[in-house]
């Protein structure tokens, strides 16, 4: 897209911030241009956030029923899925999936709990309980 085609409609999910996008200048070279976002982007972002909220609520119910560990709830609450959490912690996906079971999570070492807490941006002791 050219400089004059960069969307400036606004996007409430950006919280008033602007973002950088690449555009083609008159001389044909790419450079960064500030954008306020656009409506389509906002709609898609809201749908994704709503989906993560639904997943987090379903995970909360499984945690309260004793079917899953609090790690699953926190993963969805922080808008992560299994592959992203595995990548952020440096663990294999099958290990993260295994740690979503309450009995396995209860036996995790302090080091692994710290890795999860750091990836989720919270204190290790918060990881064990629901807010």
N, C-alpha and C positions, 0 to 999 in steps of 0.2 A: 504494500500500500504506500501511497505517497504521503508526504507531510500533511497536506490538507485533508486527507481521508482518515486520519487517526481519530477514533471515536472520543467524543468529549461530552457524552450524554450524562455521565455521572453514574455512580454505582454505590449504593448505600452500604454494601458489604465491605467496601474499602474504608469506611469510617472517615470520610473526608480527605483521606490521603490520595495521592496521585501515584501512578506507577509508570515505569519506563517501558516503552515498546519500540521495536525497530521499525523505521520507515525509510522510504527512499527519498532522498533529496532531489532537487532539480538537476543536479549534476550526475544523478544515477547511483550515487554511493549511499550505503546504509548508514544510519546514525540513530541515536536514541532520541525519542520525542516523549515528552510528558503527556500522559493521558488520564482523564478522570474516569475512564472505564465506559462501559455501555450496558444497556438494559439486558441484552441477551446473557451477558456474562453474569449479571446479578441474579437472574432467574435460575441459571444452572447452579451457581454457588449456593443459593438458598435451598435448592432441591437436595444438593449433596449434604448440606448441614442438617436438614430435616431428616434425611436418611440415617445419618450418624446418631442423631438424637433418638430415633426409633430403635436403632440397634443397641444403644446404651440403656434405654429403658427395658428392653427385653433381657439384656444381660443382667440388669439390676434384679429383675424378677428371678432369674436363674440363680443368682448369688444368694438371694434371700431363701430360695428353696433348697440351697445346698448342692446344686447341680454344677456350679461353676465357681471359679475363684474371683475375687474382686479385681484381679488383673484384667479380666475380660471387660468389665465395666469401665475401668480407667482407660483402657486402650480405645474403646469407642468414644468415650467422653472427650478424649484429647484428639479426636478425629483421625485415628489411625486404624488400619486394618492389620490382619496377621502378617502379610508380607512386609509392610512398612515397619511394624514393631520389630520383626526379626532383623530387618536391615539396620534399624537404629541401634539395636543391642548387639549386633554381630553374632547372633545365634541362628541356627537352622530353624526353618519354619516348623518342622515336626517337633522340635524341642519347645518352642513357644506354645504350640498347640497343646502339648503335654502339660505345660505349666498352667494351663487354663483349668485343669482339674483341681478341685480343692485339696485333695489328699496330697498330690504332688507339690502343689504350691506351698503347702504348710511345711514341707521338708526342704525348701530351697535354702541354699546357703546365703549368708549375709552379703557376699559378693555379688551373687546373681540378683538379689533383691535391689542392691544399689544400682546395678546396671539397668534394671527395669525402671527404677525411680528416676534415674538421670535421663533416660530416654523419654519418659513421660513428663519430666519437669516438675517433680514433686519429691517430698521427703520419703525415705524408705518406710517409715512407720505409717504414713498416710496410705501407702500401697495396700495395706492389709484390710482396710475398712472402707465402707461406703460413706460418702459425705452426707 
